[in-house]
Amino acid sequence: MYEGIVIVASILVAFALDASWANYQESKVERRILGELKEEFESAKARIEISIGELETVIEASLELAGSLGRNTSVLSPDTAQDLIDRILTFNTLEVPTSVVDSIVASGQVRLISNSELREALAEWPAFIFDVRENHEWHRVETDEYLIPYLARYLSIRDANVIRGDAKLAPGSFDYDLVSMQRDPVFEGRLVWRISRQQATLDESKTLLEETNKLLALIAVEIG
């Protein structure tokens, strides 16, 4: 009986040590993952903030241009018109790093994160990115395929370098028919529709920033 007790106790101790070692190893992996996630989300936050600033600049210029439209408004000066159009055509695609999130989800290592709220937030984060990127892609297509060709009816655009929705326009590169453009209700409707989509993108970008800050706060608690 004594030998049996010793054998059972030894087995239990071995299991306990093995479980303790496994927990220790998993804890080390979790801390590494949390550190990598923190770095990725800090980078994402910085890029989202830049994107929000760009969006706000584009919306401001778009609203100013929209406010100049109509039969009873004064005609913009060529310099003012070119500045506004330069600004509304400057729109960049949001590039957010997701390699760490994608890796831990694909490998199943997300289960090693002990905080259930953090796991849920990680699972939801890619959907917020998708919504913002979808709107950014709409802007790129709308700018390249619709807005610039429509502006070309009134503005002779020369030396315009259009890449991924960005248009860099040199001073003096426009010849203007501003009166016709400002009094065109179709152009006004297109611009107002574009502003509404820009505002939706801005709102989604701010939501994405809030979710990113939430993730960083949860990670900070876990890291300690």
C-alpha positions as CSV (number, residue, x, y, z in Angstrom):
1,M,0.0,0.0,0.0
2,Y,2.8,2.3,0.9
3,E,4.6,1.7,-2.4
4,G,1.3,2.2,-4.2
5,I,0.7,5.6,-2.5
6,V,4.2,6.6,-3.4
7,I,3.7,5.7,-7.0
8,V,0.4,7.5,-7.3
9,A,1.8,10.6,-5.5
10,S,4.8,10.6,-7.9
11,I,2.5,10.4,-10.9
12,L,0.4,13.3,-9.5
13,V,3.5,15.4,-8.9
14,A,4.7,14.6,-12.4
15,F,1.4,15.7,-13.9
16,A,1.4,18.9,-11.7
17,L,5.0,19.8,-12.8
18,D,4.1,19.1,-16.4
19,A,1.0,21.2,-16.2
20,S,2.9,24.0,-14.4
21,W,5.7,23.9,-17.1
22,A,3.0,24.0,-19.9
23,N,1.3,27.0,-18.2
24,Y,4.6,28.7,-17.9
25,Q,5.4,28.2,-21.5
26,E,2.0,29.4,-22.6
27,S,2.3,32.4,-20.4
28,K,5.6,33.3,-22.1
29,V,4.0,32.9,-25.5
30,E,1.1,35.1,-24.4
31,R,3.4,37.9,-23.3
32,R,5.3,37.7,-26.5
33,I,2.0,37.9,-28.5
34,L,0.8,40.8,-26.4
35,G,4.0,42.7,-27.0
36,E,3.8,42.1,-30.8
37,L,0.1,43.1,-30.8
38,K,0.9,46.3,-28.8
39,E,3.5,47.3,-31.4
40,E,1.2,46.6,-34.3
41,F,-1.8,48.5,-32.9
42,E,0.4,51.5,-32.0
43,S,1.5,51.6,-35.7
44,A,-2.1,51.1,-36.8
45,K,-3.2,54.0,-34.6
46,A,-0.7,56.4,-36.0
47,R,-1.7,55.6,-39.6
48,I,-5.4,55.8,-38.8
49,E,-4.9,59.3,-37.2
50,I,-3.0,60.4,-40.3
51,S,-5.9,59.1,-42.5
52,I,-8.5,60.9,-40.3
53,G,-6.5,64.2,-40.7
54,E,-6.4,63.8,-44.5
55,L,-10.1,63.0,-44.6
56,E,-11.0,66.1,-42.6
57,T,-8.9,68.2,-45.0
58,V,-10.6,66.7,-48.0
59,I,-14.1,67.2,-46.5
60,E,-13.3,70.8,-45.6
61,A,-12.2,71.6,-49.1
62,S,-15.2,69.8,-50.6
63,L,-17.6,71.7,-48.5
64,E,-15.9,75.0,-49.4
65,L,-16.2,74.1,-53.1
66,A,-19.8,73.0,-52.7
67,G,-20.6,76.3,-51.0
68,S,-19.4,78.2,-54.1
69,L,-21.8,76.4,-56.4
70,G,-25.1,77.8,-57.7
71,R,-26.3,80.6,-59.9
72,N,-26.1,83.3,-57.3
73,T,-22.6,82.6,-55.9
74,S,-19.5,84.5,-56.8
75,V,-17.0,82.8,-59.2
76,L,-13.9,81.5,-57.5
77,S,-10.6,82.9,-58.3
78,P,-8.4,80.5,-60.4
79,D,-5.9,80.2,-57.5
80,T,-8.6,79.4,-55.0
81,A,-10.3,76.9,-57.4
82,Q,-7.1,75.1,-58.1
83,D,-6.2,74.9,-54.4
84,L,-9.7,73.4,-53.5
85,I,-9.5,70.9,-56.4
86,D,-6.0,69.9,-55.5
87,R,-7.2,69.2,-52.0
88,I,-10.3,67.3,-52.8
89,L,-8.4,65.1,-55.2
90,T,-5.8,64.2,-52.6
91,F,-7.1,61.0,-51.1
92,N,-4.9,58.1,-49.9
93,T,-5.8,54.4,-49.3
94,L,-5.7,53.4,-45.7
95,E,-2.8,51.0,-45.1
96,V,-3.0,49.4,-41.6
97,P,-0.6,46.6,-40.5
98,T,-2.5,43.4,-39.6
99,S,0.1,40.7,-39.9
100,V,0.3,39.9,-36.2
101,V,-3.5,39.7,-35.8
102,D,-3.8,37.6,-38.9
103,S,-1.0,35.2,-37.7
104,I,-2.3,34.5,-34.2
105,V,-5.8,34.0,-35.5
106,A,-4.7,31.7,-38.4
107,S,-2.4,29.7,-36.0
108,G,-4.9,29.4,-33.2
109,Q,-2.6,31.2,-30.8
110,V,-5.4,33.6,-30.0
111,R,-6.6,31.0,-27.5
112,L,-3.5,31.6,-25.4
113,I,-4.8,35.1,-24.6
114,S,-6.5,34.7,-21.2
115,N,-8.6,37.9,-21.3
116,S,-11.9,37.0,-23.1
117,E,-12.8,40.6,-23.7
118,L,-9.5,41.1,-25.5
119,R,-10.0,38.0,-27.6
120,E,-13.5,39.2,-28.7
121,A,-12.1,42.7,-29.5
122,L,-9.4,41.1,-31.6
123,A,-12.0,39.0,-33.5
124,E,-14.1,42.1,-34.3
125,W,-11.2,44.5,-35.3
126,P,-10.7,43.2,-38.9
127,A,-14.3,43.9,-39.7
128,F,-13.9,47.6,-38.8
129,I,-10.8,47.8,-41.0
130,F,-12.8,46.1,-43.9
131,D,-15.5,48.8,-43.6
132,V,-13.0,51.7,-43.8
133,R,-11.0,50.1,-46.6
134,E,-14.1,49.5,-48.6
135,N,-15.0,53.1,-48.5
136,H,-11.5,54.2,-49.3
137,E,-11.6,51.9,-52.4
138,W,-14.9,53.5,-53.4
139,H,-13.2,56.9,-53.2
140,R,-10.3,55.7,-55.3
141,V,-12.5,54.4,-58.0
142,E,-14.9,57.4,-57.8
143,T,-12.0,59.8,-58.1
144,D,-10.2,58.0,-61.0
145,E,-13.2,57.0,-63.0
146,Y,-15.8,59.7,-62.3
147,L,-14.6,62.8,-60.6
148,I,-11.5,63.6,-62.7
149,P,-13.2,62.8,-66.0
150,Y,-16.1,65.0,-65.0
151,L,-13.8,67.9,-64.0
152,A,-12.1,67.5,-67.4
153,R,-15.2,68.9,-69.0
154,Y,-14.4,72.2,-67.4
155,L,-10.8,72.1,-66.6
156,S,-8.0,71.3,-68.9
157,I,-5.8,69.2,-66.6
158,R,-2.2,69.0,-67.7
159,D,0.7,67.3,-65.9
160,A,-1.7,65.5,-63.5
161,N,0.0,62.5,-61.9
162,V,-2.9,60.2,-60.9
163,I,-1.7,57.2,-58.8
164,R,-4.1,55.2,-56.6
165,G,-6.5,58.1,-56.4
166,D,-3.9,60.8,-55.7
167,A,-3.7,63.7,-58.1
168,K,-0.6,66.0,-57.8
169,L,-1.2,69.1,-59.8
170,A,1.4,71.7,-60.6
171,P,0.6,75.4,-60.3
172,G,-0.8,76.8,-63.5
173,S,-1.8,73.4,-64.8
174,F,-5.5,74.2,-65.2
175,D,-7.4,76.2,-67.8
176,Y,-10.7,77.1,-66.2
177,D,-14.4,77.3,-67.2
178,L,-15.4,78.0,-63.6
179,V,-18.7,79.7,-64.3
180,S,-20.1,76.6,-66.2
181,M,-18.7,74.2,-63.6
182,Q,-20.2,76.2,-60.6
183,R,-23.6,76.4,-62.3
184,D,-23.8,72.7,-63.3
185,P,-26.4,71.0,-61.0
186,V,-25.1,67.5,-62.0
187,F,-21.6,68.4,-60.8
188,E,-23.1,69.8,-57.6
189,G,-25.0,66.6,-57.0
190,R,-21.9,64.5,-57.6
191,L,-19.9,66.6,-55.2
192,V,-22.5,66.5,-52.5
193,W,-22.9,62.7,-52.8
194,R,-19.1,62.4,-52.6
195,I,-19.1,64.5,-49.4
196,S,-21.7,62.3,-47.8
197,R,-19.5,59.2,-48.5
198,Q,-16.4,61.0,-47.2
199,Q,-18.3,61.8,-44.0
200,A,-19.3,58.1,-43.6
201,T,-15.7,57.1,-44.2
202,L,-14.6,59.6,-41.5
203,D,-17.1,58.3,-39.0
204,E,-16.0,54.7,-39.7
205,S,-12.3,55.7,-39.4
206,K,-13.0,57.3,-36.0
207,T,-14.8,54.1,-34.9
208,L,-11.8,52.1,-36.0
209,L,-9.5,54.5,-34.0
210,E,-11.7,54.0,-30.9
211,E,-11.6,50.2,-31.3
212,T,-7.8,50.4,-31.7
213,N,-7.5,52.5,-28.5
214,K,-9.7,50.0,-26.7
215,L,-7.4,47.1,-27.8
216,L,-4.3,49.0,-26.7
217,A,-5.9,49.7,-23.3
218,L,-6.8,46.0,-22.8
219,I,-3.3,44.9,-23.8
220,A,-1.8,47.4,-21.4
221,V,-3.8,45.9,-18.5
222,E,-2.6,42.4,-19.4
223,I,1.0,43.4,-19.8
224,G,0.9,45.2,-16.5
